[in-house]
């Protein structure tokens, strides 16, 4: 049985059991064929990526109708059918296929609403709403003034502090550093994309922009890295560093051991 996100296994078994009962019989109707049919149907439900009970119920209904459409097409291929019977099977297959495709569109709309709500909790969206997501370095007493909004009275920043800019005013390299400061620091320390990374690799143009940028955000990252550990660029490039040593969610930023003196 394929698990369903945010749905207990007991309820997931019930959803899959209802799906298997709603499927048409296989041909030939043998225990092995039924097992293969059920596995195909459950895999198809999992491929629709339901993440709650409502989406799982919609996905199961979509798959069941798709299987019935195929079953009607199989009946339409039987020999010696009358014209009326052939048309009836084909019409049934078309109707079930339309219902299945309509269910897919409904599921995508439900998932889009959920994704929109989830996106509202992400740093960029929260920053646009007036919140300032703080980096983990700040929790350790080393602030990174990346996404702080400008004061309402437009007062200048304190002496020695780089000017703060809203997210929309940043270039792509600065936005990447604001969202993923540890990743940007690692890329700048290596002078490019390091090997064996465990996060999605940015585009080559973005990597080059991150390395070449002289933005105050990037300079602040360099200062933070230098305050944590002294990094030798030549030594860093000569070692195969495992980027799993960098974890954006840890309480403090870390630098790979092979990048330390």
C-alpha positions in Angstrom: 0.0 0.0 0.0 1.3 3.5 -0.9 1.2 5.9 2.0 -0.8 9.2 1.8 0.6 12.3 3.3 -1.3 13.6 6.3 -3.6 10.6 6.3 -3.3 7.8 8.9 -2.5 4.4 7.4 -5.9 3.1 8.7 -7.8 5.6 6.6 -5.5 5.2 3.7 -6.2 1.4 3.7 -9.9 2.2 3.6 -9.5 4.6 0.6 -7.5 2.0 -1.3 -9.9 -0.7 -0.4 -12.8 1.3 -1.8 -10.8 2.0 -4.9 -10.1 -1.7 -5.5 -13.8 -2.6 -5.0 -14.8 0.0 -7.6 -12.4 -1.3 -10.3 -13.7 -3.4 -13.2 -12.6 -7.1 -13.3 -9.4 -7.8 -15.1 -9.1 -10.1 -18.1 -8.4 -12.9 -17.4 -10.0 -12.7 -13.9 -7.4 -14.5 -11.8 -6.0 -13.7 -8.4 -2.6 -12.7 -9.9 -4.4 -10.3 -12.4 -6.4 -8.7 -9.6 -3.3 -8.1 -7.6 -1.6 -6.5 -10.5 -4.6 -4.4 -11.3 -4.9 -3.2 -7.7 -1.2 -2.3 -7.6 -1.5 -0.3 -10.8 -4.5 1.6 -9.5 -2.8 2.4 -6.2 0.4 3.5 -8.0 -1.8 5.8 -10.2 -3.4 7.4 -7.1 0.0 7.9 -5.6 1.3 9.6 -8.8 -1.4 12.2 -8.4 0.4 13.2 -5.2 -2.6 13.6 -2.8 -1.5 15.2 0.5 -4.7 14.9 2.5 -7.9 12.8 2.7 -9.9 15.0 0.3 -7.3 14.9 -2.4 -6.9 11.1 -1.9 -10.6 10.5 -2.3 -10.6 12.6 -5.5 -7.6 10.8 -6.8 -9.1 7.4 -6.2 -12.3 8.4 -8.0 -10.2 9.7 -11.0 -8.3 6.4 -11.3 -11.5 4.3 -10.9 -13.2 6.1 -13.8 -10.1 5.8 -15.9 -10.0 2.1 -15.4 -13.7 1.8 -16.3 -13.0 3.8 -19.5 -10.3 1.2 -20.4 -12.7 -1.6 -19.6 -15.4 -0.2 -21.9 -12.8 0.1 -24.7 -11.8 -3.5 -24.1 -15.5 -4.5 -24.4 -15.8 -2.5 -27.6 -13.0 -4.6 -29.1 -14.8 -7.9 -28.7 -15.7 -9.6 -32.0 -19.2 -10.0 -33.5 -20.7 -6.9 -31.8 -23.7 -5.2 -33.2 -23.4 -1.6 -34.3 -25.5 -0.5 -31.4 -23.5 -2.4 -28.8 -20.2 -1.1 -30.3 -21.5 2.5 -30.1 -22.7 2.0 -26.6 -19.3 0.7 -25.4 -17.5 3.5 -27.1 -19.8 6.2 -25.7 -19.4 4.7 -22.3 -15.6 4.8 -22.6 -15.7 8.4 -23.8 -18.0 9.5 -21.0 -15.9 7.8 -18.3 -12.7 9.3 -19.8 -14.3 12.8 -19.8 -15.3 12.3 -16.1 -11.8 11.2 -15.3 -10.2 14.2 -17.0 -12.7 16.5 -15.3 -11.7 15.0 -12.0 -8.0 15.6 -12.7 -8.8 19.3 -13.3 -10.8 19.5 -10.1 -7.9 17.9 -8.2 -5.4 20.3 -9.7 -7.6 23.3 -8.6 -7.8 21.9 -5.1 -4.1 21.4 -5.0 -3.4 24.9 -6.4 -5.5 26.4 -3.5 -3.5 24.4 -1.0 -0.2 25.3 -2.6 -1.1 29.0 -2.5 -1.8 28.8 1.2 1.5 27.0 1.7 3.4 29.5 -0.3 2.1 32.3 2.0 4.1 30.7 4.8 7.4 30.8 2.8 10.0 33.5 3.6 9.6 35.5 0.3 5.9 35.7 0.7 6.1 36.6 4.4 8.7 39.2 3.6 6.4 40.8 1.0 3.6 40.8 3.7 5.8 42.8 6.0 7.5 40.2 8.0 11.3 39.7 8.3 12.5 36.2 8.3 15.7 36.0 10.4 18.6 33.8 9.5 19.7 31.2 12.0 22.9 33.2 12.5 20.9 35.9 14.2 19.6 33.4 16.7 23.2 32.8 17.6 23.8 36.5 18.2 25.3 37.2 14.7 22.7 39.2 12.8 22.5 39.1 9.0 20.4 42.2 8.0 19.2 40.8 4.7 15.4 41.2 4.6 14.7 43.9 7.2 12.1 46.4 5.9 13.0 50.1 5.8 11.8 51.9 8.8 8.5 53.8 8.3 10.1 57.2 8.8 12.9 56.4 6.2 15.5 56.8 8.8 19.1 55.9 7.6 20.5 52.6 8.8 22.9 52.6 11.8 26.6 53.5 11.0 28.5 50.5 9.5 25.3 48.6 8.6 24.6 48.0 4.9 21.4 49.6 3.6 18.4 47.3 3.8 16.3 46.6 0.7 13.0 44.9 0.2 13.0 41.5 -1.6 11.6 42.8 -4.9 14.4 45.3 -5.3 17.1 42.7 -5.0 18.8 41.1 -8.1 18.5 37.3 -8.5 21.8 36.7 -6.7 20.8 38.8 -3.7 17.4 37.1 -3.6 19.0 33.7 -3.6 21.4 34.8 -0.8 18.5 36.2 1.2 16.5 33.0 1.0 19.5 30.6 1.3 22.4 32.4 3.0 24.3 29.3 3.9 24.1 27.9 0.3 25.2 31.3 -1.1 28.1 31.4 1.4 29.2 27.9 0.4 29.1 28.8 -3.3 31.2 32.0 -2.7 33.7 30.0 -0.5 34.2 27.5 -3.3 34.3 30.1 -6.1 31.5 28.1 -7.8 29.1 25.2 -7.3 30.8 22.7 -5.0 30.5 18.9 -5.7 28.2 16.5 -3.9 25.6 19.1 -3.0 22.4 17.9 -1.3 20.3 20.8 -2.4 18.9 21.9 -5.8 21.7 23.4 -7.9 21.1 26.9 -9.1 21.5 27.8 -12.8 25.1 28.4 -13.9 24.4 32.1 -14.6 23.1 32.5 -11.1 26.1 30.7 -9.6 28.4 33.0 -11.5 26.5 36.1 -10.3 26.7 34.9 -6.7 30.4 34.5 -6.9 31.0 37.8 -8.7 28.6 39.9 -6.7 29.9 42.7 -4.6 26.5 43.5 -3.1 26.5 44.4 0.6 24.5 41.3 1.3 27.2 39.1 -0.2 29.9 41.0 1.7 28.0 40.5 4.9 27.9 36.8 4.2 31.7 36.8 3.6 32.2 38.6 6.9 30.0 36.1 8.8 31.9 33.2 7.3 35.2 34.8 8.2 34.0 35.4 11.7 33.1 31.7 12.1 36.2 30.2 10.5 39.1 31.3 8.3 38.7 29.9 4.8 41.5 29.3 2.3 40.2 29.5 -1.3 43.1 27.4 -2.7 42.7 24.7 -0.1 38.9 24.8 -0.5 39.1 24.1 -4.2 41.7 21.3 -3.8 39.5 19.1 -1.6 36.4 17.2 -2.4 33.9 18.6 0.1 30.7 17.0 1.1 28.0 19.7 1.2 26.0 17.7 3.6 28.0 19.5 6.3 26.0 22.5 5.4 22.4 22.5 6.7 20.2 25.5 6.2 18.0 24.5 9.1 20.6 24.1 11.8 20.7 26.6 14.6 24.1 28.0 13.5 25.9 28.1 10.2 28.6 25.6 9.5 31.4 25.3 7.0 32.7 22.0 5.6 35.6 20.6 7.6 37.8 20.4 4.5 37.3 24.1 4.0 38.8 24.9 7.4 42.4 25.7 8.0 
